[in-house]
Amino acid sequence: MHSYQEANARERLRQLLDEGSFDEFIGPAERVVSPHLGQLNAPVAFDDGVAVGRARLGGMPVFVAAQEGGFMGGAVGEVHGAKLTGLLRRALDERPHAVVLLIESGGVRLHEANAGLIAVAEVMRAVLDARAAGIPVIALVGGANGAFGGMGIVARCTNAVIMSEEARLSMSGPEVIETANGVEEFDSRDRALVWRTTGGKHRYLTGDCQAIVPDAIAAFREAAIDAIRATAAPGAGAELTLEALEQEQAMLSDRMARFGALSDPADIWRELGMPDPANVAMLDIAPFIAAAAGRRAGAQ
């Protein structure tokens, strides 16, 4: 079993996709690098930390992007974001079955400031444009850097988020929250608290991700194939509708009403009716999913 978390972006692509099917756009040989990092004497990467292209997944044609957490934590800069946006826009012309985003990012690349912020905003718009055109977008989150900041928002703009227990998903990272509001608000050194709050199990229980899998590339592959097929089912619809937005808003309002006064995720798990909430973190994925059946916030 090959760990998703321990693999780099290209290893994930090689094992996730149908063998030999990945056709990369703007690969490292073209040396399209950030125009900003060199001016700051910062290292560059010839793919700017993201690999994009077309491939097949379970025999289905897909477009795919994989962020490299080993380069600046997968942070998004001008070129990095343009590659993601270009991939999604090209999908409008070629009409793949889906776009699959292997997200691993701490957010915007601080070295590139406004250029990075604009890039992430363009990625969000491109995700929604793809969905409006009936092309589902699936996010896989399982890397060591998690999905934070702008890319955390991008993940929640997709049709489905697939996570492992080890994954993390949030708008603001623990260090950012602690810096802004103090250690009393959120202790970023408390790793158990960090994972209880932002990790895959909590996100699954609160309805922020649609599937949780073991830390194995094969498991992510199977779940991604299932998610694509589910969005192709009659009546599923990839587009984001007003009805879906209203349902999401109702779910968030209900979440605040039910859990807003609770200070620890374990208290939320107890409120959801999870048996033995103190030991949720110790459960393997299969028994965890079984215990969570019918207890997820906002689950249909």
MIGUZA-315406 format. One line per field, with one value per residue: residue number from 1; residue in three letters; x, y, z of N, C-alpha, C in turn. Coordinates in pm, whole numbers. Example, Ala and Ser with C-alpha at 12.3 -4.5 7.8 and 13.67 -1.06 7.14 Angstrom:
<recs>
num = (1|2);
residuo = (ala|ser);
n_u = (1319|1285);
n_v = (-569|-225);
n_w = (780|708);
ca_u = (1230|1367);
ca_v = (-450|-106);
ca_w = (780|714);
c_u = (1320|1290);
c_v = (-330|3);
c_w = (780|787);
</recs>
This chain:
<recs>
num = (1|2|3|4|5|6|7|8|9|10|11|12|13|14|15|16|17|18|19|20|21|22|23|24|25|26|27|28|29|30|31|32|33|34|35|36|37|38|39|40|41|42|43|44|45|46|47|48|49|50|51|52|53|54|55|56|57|58|59|60|61|62|63|64|65|66|67|68|69|70|71|72|73|74|75|76|77|78|79|80|81|82|83|84|85|86|87|88|89|90|91|92|93|94|95|96|97|98|99|100|101|102|103|104|105|106|107|108|109|110|111|112|113|114|115|116|117|118|119|120|121|122|123|124|125|126|127|128|129|130|131|132|133|134|135|136|137|138|139|140|141|142|143|144|145|146|147|148|149|150|151|152|153|154|155|156|157|158|159|160|161|162|163|164|165|166|167|168|169|170|171|172|173|174|175|176|177|178|179|180|181|182|183|184|185|186|187|188|189|190|191|192|193|194|195|196|197|198|199|200|201|202|203|204|205|206|207|208|209|210|211|212|213|214|215|216|217|218|219|220|221|222|223|224|225|226|227|228|229|230|231|232|233|234|235|236|237|238|239|240|241|242|243|244|245|246|247|248|249|250|251|252|253|254|255|256|257|258|259|260|261|262|263|264|265|266|267|268|269|270|271|272|273|274|275|276|277|278|279|280|281|282|283|284|285|286|287|288|289|290|291|292|293|294|295|296|297|298|299|300);
residuo = (met|his|ser|tyr|gln|glu|ala|asn|ala|arg|glu|arg|leu|arg|gln|leu|leu|asp|glu|gly|ser|phe|asp|glu|phe|ile|gly|pro|ala|glu|arg|val|val|ser|pro|his|leu|gly|gln|leu|asn|ala|pro|val|ala|phe|asp|asp|gly|val|ala|val|gly|arg|ala|arg|leu|gly|gly|met|pro|val|phe|val|ala|ala|gln|glu|gly|gly|phe|met|gly|gly|ala|val|gly|glu|val|his|gly|ala|lys|leu|thr|gly|leu|leu|arg|arg|ala|leu|asp|glu|arg|pro|his|ala|val|val|leu|leu|ile|glu|ser|gly|gly|val|arg|leu|his|glu|ala|asn|ala|gly|leu|ile|ala|val|ala|glu|val|met|arg|ala|val|leu|asp|ala|arg|ala|ala|gly|ile|pro|val|ile|ala|leu|val|gly|gly|ala|asn|gly|ala|phe|gly|gly|met|gly|ile|val|ala|arg|cys|thr|asn|ala|val|ile|met|ser|glu|glu|ala|arg|leu|ser|met|ser|gly|pro|glu|val|ile|glu|thr|ala|asn|gly|val|glu|glu|phe|asp|ser|arg|asp|arg|ala|leu|val|trp|arg|thr|thr|gly|gly|lys|his|arg|tyr|leu|thr|gly|asp|cys|gln|ala|ile|val|pro|asp|ala|ile|ala|ala|phe|arg|glu|ala|ala|ile|asp|ala|ile|arg|ala|thr|ala|ala|pro|gly|ala|gly|ala|glu|leu|thr|leu|glu|ala|leu|glu|gln|glu|gln|ala|met|leu|ser|asp|arg|met|ala|arg|phe|gly|ala|leu|ser|asp|pro|ala|asp|ile|trp|arg|glu|leu|gly|met|pro|asp|pro|ala|asn|val|ala|met|leu|asp|ile|ala|pro|phe|ile|ala|ala|ala|ala|gly|arg|arg|ala|gly|ala|gln);
n_u = (85|73|152|-42|6|285|389|517|395|408|446|203|30|122|51|-217|-358|-467|-235|40|-109|-98|-72|118|69|257|512|804|1023|974|1024|876|866|813|785|854|994|1268|1359|1362|1563|1485|1432|1335|1098|1084|835|682|573|340|177|6|-242|-385|-552|-638|-876|-975|-1050|-1191|-1182|-1003|-916|-637|-472|-187|-64|257|365|619|748|766|554|339|227|41|130|166|220|175|-98|-205|-163|-339|-584|-582|-595|-854|-1007|-945|-1067|-1330|-1338|-1249|-1403|-1377|-1456|-1434|-1267|-989|-850|-559|-503|-269|-168|-61|-184|-186|113|328|543|457|237|-16|-38|-54|-292|-481|-450|-551|-817|-895|-875|-1081|-1305|-1279|-1321|-1593|-1697|-1639|-1802|-2051|-2068|-2127|-1924|-1788|-1593|-1347|-1198|-903|-764|-491|-231|73|79|-180|-492|-523|-607|-658|-670|-802|-1056|-1102|-1118|-1364|-1532|-1569|-1732|-1708|-1526|-1257|-1099|-827|-776|-548|-533|-583|-808|-897|-986|-816|-484|-355|-137|-177|-423|-353|-159|-313|-516|-421|-276|-460|-694|-636|-415|-147|54|-52|-94|-284|-521|-520|-556|-800|-963|-924|-883|-940|-1141|-1304|-1390|-1535|-1743|-1870|-1970|-1814|-1653|-1702|-1624|-1418|-1105|-859|-505|-389|-283|-420|-669|-760|-776|-983|-1196|-1211|-1285|-1539|-1665|-1668|-1830|-2064|-2141|-2210|-2442|-2795|-2972|-2792|-2611|-2361|-2341|-2351|-2625|-2891|-3064|-2896|-2710|-2874|-2941|-2690|-2641|-2842|-2757|-2517|-2618|-2766|-2556|-2417|-2614|-2641|-2381|-2233|-2171|-1997|-1671|-1476|-1391|-1448|-1668|-1859|-1873|-1987|-2234|-2338|-2392|-2202|-2068|-1870|-1701|-1452|-1268|-1272|-1061|-894|-1004|-996|-1044|-1262|-1431|-1482|-1631|-1854|-1950|-2014|-2230|-2535|-2501|-2377|-2332|-2553|-2568|-2722);
n_v = (-119|211|511|802|1046|1051|1049|1236|1499|1408|1136|1068|1124|937|692|720|765|608|379|522|722|995|1313|1580|1932|2220|2137|2068|2085|2303|2514|2727|2959|3124|3477|3636|3524|3494|3758|3805|3653|3397|3040|2872|2664|2447|2368|2530|2430|2281|2026|1982|1849|1624|1305|959|808|531|454|673|991|1257|1579|1688|1808|1844|1958|2042|1981|1989|2208|2517|2462|2407|2650|2908|3097|3346|3212|2944|2955|3039|2815|2630|2765|2783|2512|2443|2612|2516|2275|2339|2348|2091|1910|1695|1404|1484|1721|1672|1766|1753|1861|2030|2258|2553|2786|3117|3226|3407|3555|3656|3805|4024|3923|3649|3634|3725|3523|3295|3373|3369|3098|2998|3111|2982|2714|2722|2801|2576|2387|2506|2455|2192|2017|1814|1886|1749|1726|1614|1562|1506|1545|1635|1907|1988|2159|2481|2830|3015|2787|2611|2721|2690|2410|2368|2472|2282|1989|1758|1663|1467|1310|1200|1056|1175|1412|1771|2045|2376|2724|2926|2869|2694|2835|3092|3162|3155|3356|3580|3585|3484|3235|3132|3122|2940|2684|2628|2445|2227|1939|1733|1876|2037|1845|1736|1951|2037|1810|1510|1334|1498|1684|1518|1435|1678|1736|1861|1726|1475|1213|984|830|563|632|588|571|412|393|657|675|493|614|860|781|675|911|1066|909|921|1188|1183|1049|1012|1313|1406|1624|1861|2131|2434|2518|2752|2637|2445|2613|2740|2523|2463|2696|2674|2444|2539|2736|2579|2435|2632|2696|2456|2387|2612|2704|2522|2419|2239|2002|1733|1765|1834|1596|1434|1558|1499|1239|1041|732|688|935|1033|853|859|944|727|528|306|365|222|120|370|504|340|391|656|660|801|1002|1231|1584|1773|1571|1391);
n_w = (0|-100|50|38|160|198|-56|-341|-564|-833|-805|-692|-908|-1094|-980|-926|-1164|-1475|-1606|-1771|-1894|-1851|-1985|-1988|-1953|-2022|-1905|-1691|-1867|-2026|-1868|-1742|-1516|-1197|-1225|-1015|-795|-848|-843|-577|-491|-430|-441|-746|-921|-1200|-1281|-1137|-905|-953|-1134|-1434|-1656|-1907|-1875|-1811|-1600|-1444|-1696|-1786|-1949|-1808|-1675|-1488|-1193|-985|-689|-561|-255|-152|-259|-150|20|-145|-209|-376|-654|-916|-1170|-1099|-1021|-1266|-1425|-1310|-1351|-1632|-1700|-1609|-1769|-2023|-2005|-2057|-2330|-2417|-2277|-2066|-1861|-1598|-1379|-1182|-884|-709|-419|-230|-22|144|95|-37|-198|-17|-108|-346|-307|-402|-661|-620|-470|-657|-843|-707|-677|-944|-995|-834|-966|-1212|-1140|-1071|-1318|-1471|-1343|-1394|-1662|-1661|-1598|-1365|-1072|-876|-559|-408|-96|92|154|338|392|393|307|289|345|46|-121|38|27|-247|-258|-128|-315|-501|-650|-495|-206|-116|147|357|686|785|651|628|639|598|631|755|870|1163|1283|1186|1300|1571|1580|1518|1714|1952|2173|2344|2200|1992|2003|1825|1857|1974|1857|1855|1899|1670|1465|1546|1494|1225|1077|871|976|1139|947|782|951|997|751|560|386|139|130|310|328|364|416|141|-192|-377|-255|-269|-546|-609|-472|-606|-865|-805|-719|-953|-1119|-970|-999|-1260|-1265|-1338|-1290|-1102|-1156|-1215|-1189|-990|-816|-732|-549|-430|-308|-122|38|140|288|477|607|722|891|1067|1174|1320|1507|1647|1730|1794|2051|2151|2247|2168|1916|1990|2156|1971|1826|2018|2046|1798|1831|1818|1914|2204|2186|2270|2180|1906|1744|1748|1597|1317|962|840|1060|1170|969|972|1231|1201|1036|949|1132|1055|1024|833|646|381);
ca_u = (0|155|96|-68|69|430|427|515|285|418|423|58|-29|162|-20|-360|-415|-443|-92|91|-209|-84|-13|136|71|357|595|929|1116|945|1083|792|885|759|863|875|1082|1407|1389|1380|1667|1420|1442|1223|1077|1056|690|626|507|214|175|-129|-252|-498|-520|-756|-892|-1078|-1094|-1260|-1093|-1009|-808|-589|-365|-133|25|375|384|761|795|698|430|229|165|1|177|105|228|108|-241|-242|-169|-464|-694|-577|-643|-1000|-1067|-929|-1168|-1454|-1330|-1227|-1513|-1346|-1560|-1418|-1136|-949|-748|-486|-472|-181|-126|-81|-256|-118|257|346|642|396|136|-140|-43|-102|-433|-559|-444|-644|-953|-923|-896|-1217|-1400|-1267|-1387|-1737|-1729|-1640|-1925|-2165|-2070|-2161|-1803|-1763|-1458|-1329|-1077|-842|-683|-428|-89|118|55|-323|-552|-550|-616|-736|-694|-908|-1182|-1117|-1165|-1507|-1608|-1580|-1847|-1684|-1396|-1218|-989|-783|-775|-429|-548|-638|-879|-945|-958|-693|-401|-345|-42|-238|-524|-284|-94|-414|-605|-356|-272|-582|-794|-600|-276|-101|148|-131|-120|-410|-627|-518|-617|-941|-1035|-913|-853|-1038|-1256|-1394|-1451|-1635|-1858|-1941|-2022|-1727|-1600|-1803|-1570|-1292|-1040|-728|-392|-335|-314|-522|-798|-800|-814|-1116|-1295|-1225|-1365|-1676|-1719|-1695|-1947|-2181|-2183|-2264|-2569|-2911|-3021|-2688|-2580|-2234|-2348|-2389|-2757|-2941|-3118|-2784|-2656|-2967|-2926|-2562|-2658|-2925|-2670|-2424|-2696|-2795|-2430|-2391|-2713|-2618|-2246|-2163|-2125|-1907|-1534|-1385|-1456|-1501|-1801|-1947|-1893|-2081|-2365|-2383|-2430|-2096|-2037|-1736|-1635|-1313|-1183|-1291|-931|-825|-1073|-958|-1141|-1385|-1522|-1522|-1740|-1972|-2001|-2063|-2350|-2656|-2470|-2303|-2404|-2585|-2571|-2855);
ca_v = (0|331|623|925|1158|1049|1061|1372|1522|1325|997|1052|1116|813|578|746|765|488|370|582|807|1138|1401|1705|2062|2313|2058|2128|2112|2436|2610|2843|2977|3248|3597|3714|3463|3524|3895|3801|3552|3277|2930|2852|2527|2457|2353|2624|2361|2216|1952|1982|1783|1535|1165|874|758|429|454|798|1105|1360|1676|1667|1895|1800|2057|1984|2037|2005|2337|2628|2416|2408|2783|2953|3223|3387|3107|2828|2976|3046|2678|2572|2831|2742|2374|2443|2677|2424|2171|2386|2316|1950|1838|1568|1359|1559|1776|1622|1853|1697|1986|2035|2397|2638|2906|3208|3244|3542|3625|3714|3899|4043|3834|3521|3648|3731|3390|3206|3417|3322|2953|2979|3141|2879|2595|2741|2801|2436|2325|2563|2391|2052|1937|1805|1908|1667|1763|1514|1629|1405|1578|1679|2050|2014|2254|2598|2958|3018|2654|2552|2769|2622|2274|2368|2513|2168|1902|1661|1664|1337|1331|1093|1098|1258|1539|1885|2139|2491|2854|2980|2770|2709|2940|3220|3190|3184|3488|3685|3587|3437|3091|3093|3093|2817|2650|2558|2339|2113|1867|1661|1974|2077|1742|1726|2066|2053|1683|1445|1278|1607|1741|1422|1439|1806|1748|1941|1639|1376|1078|974|706|540|702|502|627|327|428|785|647|431|712|960|718|669|1046|1108|835|970|1316|1154|979|1094|1406|1449|1762|1914|2275|2487|2580|2833|2545|2386|2719|2760|2407|2480|2802|2618|2353|2619|2800|2473|2402|2736|2686|2334|2367|2739|2726|2413|2467|2136|1911|1614|1799|1827|1454|1384|1614|1427|1105|944|653|703|1039|1054|758|869|957|598|434|291|431|143|130|511|531|268|462|788|645|865|1100|1345|1711|1811|1456|1367);
ca_w = (0|-113|124|-36|230|185|-197|-396|-658|-954|-764|-677|-1041|-1160|-922|-922|-1298|-1557|-1637|-1893|-1962|-1818|-2088|-1913|-2017|-1967|-1815|-1645|-1977|-2082|-1773|-1715|-1372|-1140|-1256|-894|-697|-880|-801|-432|-467|-378|-537|-837|-970|-1342|-1302|-1038|-795|-988|-1260|-1489|-1785|-1931|-1846|-1796|-1464|-1456|-1834|-1818|-1974|-1705|-1660|-1351|-1144|-857|-627|-497|-121|-123|-307|-82|81|-242|-213|-510|-708|-1042|-1271|-1040|-1034|-1408|-1476|-1262|-1421|-1772|-1708|-1594|-1887|-2136|-1987|-2120|-2473|-2444|-2213|-1999|-1767|-1472|-1344|-1051|-824|-595|-350|-113|-26|259|54|-130|-182|36|-189|-466|-257|-475|-777|-572|-432|-780|-904|-639|-712|-1080|-986|-783|-1074|-1315|-1087|-1083|-1461|-1515|-1290|-1467|-1792|-1643|-1578|-1221|-1021|-757|-485|-321|7|175|169|470|410|400|213|371|276|-77|-176|120|-30|-376|-232|-94|-433|-591|-631|-389|-141|-64|240|447|825|808|579|701|552|673|571|815|935|1308|1320|1154|1403|1697|1568|1516|1830|2073|2195|2414|2098|1922|2029|1705|1895|2021|1732|1867|1880|1529|1382|1582|1441|1080|1014|786|1048|1179|826|735|1041|984|616|474|281|103|149|383|286|426|354|36|-323|-438|-196|-329|-685|-609|-429|-712|-971|-756|-716|-1091|-1166|-898|-1057|-1393|-1249|-1377|-1191|-1008|-1193|-1167|-1172|-860|-833|-622|-449|-357|-222|-11|126|208|387|585|683|802|998|1163|1242|1419|1614|1725|1780|1811|2188|2190|2234|2121|1821|2057|2204|1853|1796|2119|2011|1679|1872|1795|2034|2260|2108|2311|2109|1761|1678|1748|1510|1178|877|818|1175|1187|876|1021|1348|1158|953|1001|1237|999|1014|696|556|321);
c_u = (89|84|77|8|219|477|434|409|290|404|273|-9|0|81|-171|-425|-391|-300|-60|-2|-187|-8|-3|134|177|443|724|1026|1094|992|1005|790|823|846|903|984|1228|1448|1415|1489|1611|1430|1317|1212|1033|910|612|538|372|227|30|-129|-380|-455|-648|-756|-1008|-1135|-1161|-1160|-1112|-898|-765|-477|-319|-35|137|399|528|820|709|562|311|162|147|59|114|104|154|-44|-287|-251|-298|-584|-699|-628|-796|-1068|-1056|-1031|-1300|-1456|-1325|-1330|-1474|-1461|-1554|-1281|-1106|-833|-688|-430|-379|-118|-155|-154|-176|30|284|446|576|272|12|-151|-95|-248|-523|-563|-543|-788|-991|-946|-1037|-1321|-1398|-1331|-1538|-1781|-1734|-1766|-2048|-2180|-2099|-2042|-1775|-1616|-1447|-1197|-1031|-749|-623|-281|-56|88|-93|-372|-599|-561|-703|-765|-791|-1045|-1207|-1172|-1315|-1594|-1634|-1705|-1830|-1542|-1372|-1095|-948|-790|-661|-439|-603|-699|-932|-919|-826|-616|-391|-252|-100|-340|-458|-220|-196|-489|-546|-367|-396|-693|-764|-451|-225|-2|77|-176|-252|-528|-636|-589|-764|-1023|-1035|-898|-970|-1160|-1355|-1464|-1558|-1760|-1937|-1990|-1939|-1654|-1697|-1755|-1441|-1234|-912|-619|-323|-377|-423|-660|-850|-845|-956|-1224|-1318|-1309|-1512|-1742|-1754|-1820|-2074|-2233|-2239|-2399|-2685|-2958|-2916|-2649|-2451|-2245|-2389|-2518|-2793|-2996|-3007|-2721|-2745|-2958|-2795|-2573|-2741|-2843|-2575|-2496|-2729|-2670|-2401|-2488|-2684|-2484|-2172|-2108|-2025|-1763|-1436|-1458|-1514|-1641|-1903|-1976|-1995|-2223|-2424|-2424|-2326|-2070|-1892|-1655|-1489|-1217|-1203|-1157|-859|-887|-1007|-1072|-1271|-1478|-1566|-1639|-1868|-2034|-2064|-2192|-2472|-2630|-2399|-2390|-2429|-2587|-2713|-2895);
c_v = (124|449|743|1041|1165|1064|1208|1381|1427|1176|972|1040|982|694|597|723|631|492|432|681|956|1212|1540|1827|2148|2240|2127|2162|2249|2549|2740|2862|3109|3367|3677|3656|3495|3663|3903|3702|3427|3166|2923|2703|2537|2428|2444|2554|2301|2149|1944|1910|1703|1391|1084|819|658|423|582|910|1212|1462|1668|1767|1843|1904|1985|2053|2058|2134|2447|2587|2415|2543|2830|3089|3247|3274|2981|2839|2979|2906|2610|2632|2788|2601|2371|2508|2587|2311|2211|2352|2165|1858|1701|1527|1439|1625|1732|1706|1784|1816|1959|2173|2469|2766|2987|3218|3389|3623|3702|3797|3905|3952|3697|3525|3650|3593|3295|3244|3368|3171|2925|3002|3031|2748|2607|2747|2658|2365|2376|2500|2242|1961|1930|1827|1836|1705|1647|1586|1522|1431|1634|1826|2086|2103|2373|2723|2949|2881|2574|2594|2702|2481|2271|2423|2395|2086|1807|1675|1525|1356|1200|1145|1196|1395|1647|1982|2253|2618|2909|2868|2796|2822|3079|3259|3228|3322|3600|3698|3532|3288|3042|3057|2962|2794|2565|2446|2214|2034|1789|1754|2016|1973|1719|1834|2070|1922|1618|1393|1387|1666|1647|1429|1568|1831|1830|1857|1525|1233|1085|835|685|616|610|560|546|360|561|763|591|531|819|905|714|808|1096|1038|883|1100|1298|1085|1070|1183|1458|1594|1812|2061|2313|2565|2666|2744|2483|2488|2741|2644|2417|2586|2752|2524|2431|2689|2699|2437|2505|2724|2567|2335|2496|2762|2621|2451|2364|2044|1785|1639|1793|1681|1393|1432|1543|1283|999|865|672|809|1062|963|759|872|823|497|427|343|352|148|274|544|462|341|596|780|707|974|1223|1469|1743|1695|1431|1220);
c_w = (0|-45|33|28|204|41|-237|-506|-777|-922|-747|-814|-1107|-1109|-919|-1058|-1368|-1608|-1773|-1961|-1942|-1928|-2027|-2003|-1947|-1863|-1778|-1758|-2038|-1990|-1760|-1564|-1327|-1180|-1133|-802|-721|-835|-651|-391|-400|-483|-624|-869|-1115|-1375|-1209|-935|-826|-1124|-1308|-1623|-1799|-1907|-1854|-1655|-1466|-1597|-1878|-1846|-1867|-1729|-1514|-1319|-1009|-805|-552|-363|-84|-175|-246|-27|-13|-258|-356|-541|-844|-1146|-1225|-1058|-1179|-1470|-1433|-1337|-1567|-1792|-1704|-1715|-2011|-2127|-2051|-2268|-2499|-2375|-2156|-1908|-1637|-1470|-1202|-1000|-703|-519|-232|-110|105|225|-46|-97|-140|-44|-304|-434|-346|-596|-737|-534|-555|-846|-840|-671|-851|-1082|-937|-893|-1180|-1269|-1106|-1229|-1515|-1468|-1364|-1605|-1782|-1625|-1428|-1187|-887|-690|-399|-225|98|200|306|497|417|287|294|284|153|-133|-90|69|-164|-356|-206|-206|-526|-564|-513|-338|-83|22|304|590|851|742|671|600|636|594|624|885|1085|1350|1295|1260|1535|1693|1579|1648|1958|2092|2271|2316|2027|1939|1912|1736|1947|1899|1737|1844|1733|1443|1417|1512|1289|1005|944|859|1087|1057|769|821|1027|841|522|370|261|122|227|355|365|351|254|-99|-391|-384|-251|-473|-691|-573|-536|-827|-929|-758|-856|-1144|-1098|-957|-1197|-1386|-1287|-1261|-1094|-1033|-1132|-1129|-1030|-877|-713|-511|-365|-263|-101|89|205|318|505|672|773|917|1107|1242|1351|1537|1705|1797|1816|1950|2235|2157|2179|2024|1886|2113|2090|1819|1893|2086|1889|1711|1844|1922|2074|2186|2146|2235|1959|1688|1666|1652|1372|1091|863|939|1203|1096|922|1140|1310|1079|1019|1103|1183|991|868|600|508|346);
</recs>
